[in-house]
Amino acid sequence: YQRRVHGDYVRIVVTSANLTEGDYYSILQNFWIQDFPIASTSNEIDTTEIAKSFRSELYKFLSVLPLNTTFLDKYDFSSVQVELVSTVPGSHSRNSYGYGRLEHLIRKHKTDDYEKLSKAPIYQQVSSLGALNTDWWKEYTNSLGQQVKVIFPSNDTVHSFPESLQGRGVICCGRKYYASPTFPKKILHHFINIDPYNKCTYLSHTKIICQMIQLQNLHTYFGWMMVGSHNLSAASLGRQLKKGNMQTRNYELSVFFPPRLICVPPGKDVNFPIPFSIPPPIYQEEDVPYLTDF
């Protein structure tokens, strides 16, 4: 999360990047950026329900850091079209943070068109895999109600990107985690770079979860997406405790684009630019993810 106050507007940025020089010059990142104006009157502040939700979640996240949120009171978020998904360390109600919050938002924004997605897989591309095990994986995928295909670069893929030598340091899958007999190896799929802007051939530090289908009209898509800082781990996305609470350990922030129809003119890209190919090929027996020693 970053913010910039400039004259009569505030700029809010949610990104996958860390605040280090290498993250901006040696590896791809995702950014959500929007400017919000000062409201002329108090009646013009947050005139939509999604704007009220955005402010509430932003204040909740910032207050935990802790940061003073009063400077934001005068800005109008009425133009926002995304929801926030955050994670902070602690034990929380299920719908508050992490995958519980994502599950809640998917249900909240369901429309009649959502049934079109009922058989579509969820694609989750990440730059870091935590200490995954089959029990947590079942818990997580059950919450989303759909098969999840995890996209992560193989060892061969990482070494095929010489431009990203420095960027390899933020691609993480612990060797000891992967060697565990309970690590769900069959969920892994190849990261194939298709930079939508054709500007570089770098590795990606992006974190993207999406579910999207192409309708019978070949230029119309329907789906949802979450982009930000959430990697694939119980620390980042949460683990269910007894009595329905969730435990999280990290600080994370992502934005959720609710399900909607996306019309794409012939010859143009989907206006959700993603840096990887879908559907991705599954890992074969000889493939291994890029492994690191912590």
Secondary structure, DSSP 8 states (H G I E B T S, - for coil): -EEEEETTEEEEEEES--SSHHHHHSSB--EEEEEEEB-SSGGGS--SHHHHHHHHHHHHHHHHTT---GGGTTB--TT---EEEEE-SEEE-TTTSHHHHHHHHHHHT--GGGGGGTT--EEEE-SEE-S--HHHHHHHHHHHTS-EEEE--BHHHHHT-GGGTGGGGG-EEBHHHHTSTTS-GGGEE---B--TT------B---EEEEEEE-SSTTEEEEEEEEES--BSHHHH-EE-GGG-EEE-S-EEEEEEEEEEEE--TT---SS--SB-SS--B--TT--B--B--
